[in-house]
């Protein structure tokens, strides 16, 4: 990693200073770079290229021990983020998780619901985590049987799992990116299954009714 004393007020990727960054924080700014990289949109590089594997959501680099992230529970039933990345800053977890019109980027450390048991830090009330925008890479590495943006032909993801790891359309459109189509690799909800069952039952009933010969008046 570069000496942060020289670049701590800059984005490592594009070189903009914190005063030049239009987003509300470096996390959201870097998240936009990471999302563009996922969509194969080339960008000029000032200091460091984005990490190719599981990049940090603050600095954008890969393989830095200081950038490992953990989540611990709080009394308010929220999560507390811990990392030693030199570019980290304070965040309100639930606010970032929900996103907003001002800051659509929701790239934040998460715990994968498919990982059971959860990867708990021994002797602590904390769990190993990774950034939301890295979930697709995590899925290919740890859950190759399931569908993901990198493996759409896998087993459909449970709906609740998908909602936990989904990148919202607003996160793409906010920076002018087309919204990828993720239809087909997410399992339907119970409500959708019930609706499909009802629709199928009605269609079969109609087909049976149409197959019956209509009785006309007999001629004498």
Secondary structure as the mmCIF struct_conf table of DSSP 4:
data_model
#
loop_
_struct_conf.conf_type_id
_struct_conf.id
_struct_conf.beg_label_comp_id
_struct_conf.beg_label_asym_id
_struct_conf.beg_label_seq_id
_struct_conf.end_label_comp_id
_struct_conf.end_label_asym_id
_struct_conf.end_label_seq_id
HELX_RH_AL_P HELX_RH_AL_P1 UNK A 4 UNK A 7
TURN_TY1_P TURN_TY1_P1 UNK A 8 UNK A 9
STRN STRN1 UNK A 10 UNK A 10
TURN_TY1_P TURN_TY1_P2 UNK A 12 UNK A 14
STRN STRN2 UNK A 17 UNK A 17
TURN_TY1_P TURN_TY1_P3 UNK A 18 UNK A 20
BEND BEND1 UNK A 23 UNK A 25
HELX_RH_AL_P HELX_RH_AL_P2 UNK A 26 UNK A 38
TURN_TY1_P TURN_TY1_P4 UNK A 39 UNK A 40
BEND BEND2 UNK A 46 UNK A 47
HELX_LH_PP_P HELX_LH_PP_P1 UNK A 49 UNK A 51
BEND BEND3 UNK A 52 UNK A 54
TURN_TY1_P TURN_TY1_P5 UNK A 57 UNK A 59
BEND BEND4 UNK A 62 UNK A 63
HELX_RH_3T_P HELX_RH_3T_P1 UNK A 65 UNK A 67
STRN STRN3 UNK A 69 UNK A 73
TURN_TY1_P TURN_TY1_P6 UNK A 75 UNK A 76
BEND BEND5 UNK A 77 UNK A 77
STRN STRN4 UNK A 79 UNK A 82
TURN_TY1_P TURN_TY1_P7 UNK A 86 UNK A 87
HELX_RH_AL_P HELX_RH_AL_P3 UNK A 93 UNK A 98
BEND BEND6 UNK A 101 UNK A 102
STRN STRN5 UNK A 109 UNK A 110
TURN_TY1_P TURN_TY1_P8 UNK A 113 UNK A 114
BEND BEND7 UNK A 115 UNK A 117
STRN STRN6 UNK A 120 UNK A 120
HELX_LH_PP_P HELX_LH_PP_P2 UNK A 121 UNK A 121
TURN_TY1_P TURN_TY1_P9 UNK A 122 UNK A 123
BEND BEND8 UNK A 124 UNK A 125
STRN STRN7 UNK A 126 UNK A 131
HELX_RH_3T_P HELX_RH_3T_P2 UNK A 132 UNK A 134
HELX_RH_AL_P HELX_RH_AL_P4 UNK A 135 UNK A 142
TURN_TY1_P TURN_TY1_P10 UNK A 144 UNK A 145
STRN STRN8 UNK A 146 UNK A 146
STRN STRN9 UNK A 148 UNK A 148
TURN_TY1_P TURN_TY1_P11 UNK A 149 UNK A 150
STRN STRN10 UNK A 151 UNK A 151
TURN_TY1_P TURN_TY1_P12 UNK A 152 UNK A 153
BEND BEND9 UNK A 154 UNK A 154
STRN STRN11 UNK A 155 UNK A 155
HELX_LH_PP_P HELX_LH_PP_P3 UNK A 156 UNK A 156
STRN STRN12 UNK A 157 UNK A 157
HELX_LH_PP_P HELX_LH_PP_P4 UNK A 158 UNK A 158
HELX_RH_AL_P HELX_RH_AL_P5 UNK A 159 UNK A 165
HELX_LH_PP_P HELX_LH_PP_P5 UNK A 166 UNK A 168
HELX_RH_AL_P HELX_RH_AL_P6 UNK A 169 UNK A 173
TURN_TY1_P TURN_TY1_P13 UNK A 174 UNK A 176
HELX_LH_PP_P HELX_LH_PP_P6 UNK A 177 UNK A 181
TURN_TY1_P TURN_TY1_P14 UNK A 183 UNK A 184
BEND BEND10 UNK A 185 UNK A 185
STRN STRN13 UNK A 186 UNK A 186
HELX_LH_PP_P HELX_LH_PP_P7 UNK A 187 UNK A 189
HELX_RH_AL_P HELX_RH_AL_P7 UNK A 190 UNK A 211
BEND BEND11 UNK A 212 UNK A 212
HELX_LH_PP_P HELX_LH_PP_P8 UNK A 213 UNK A 219
#
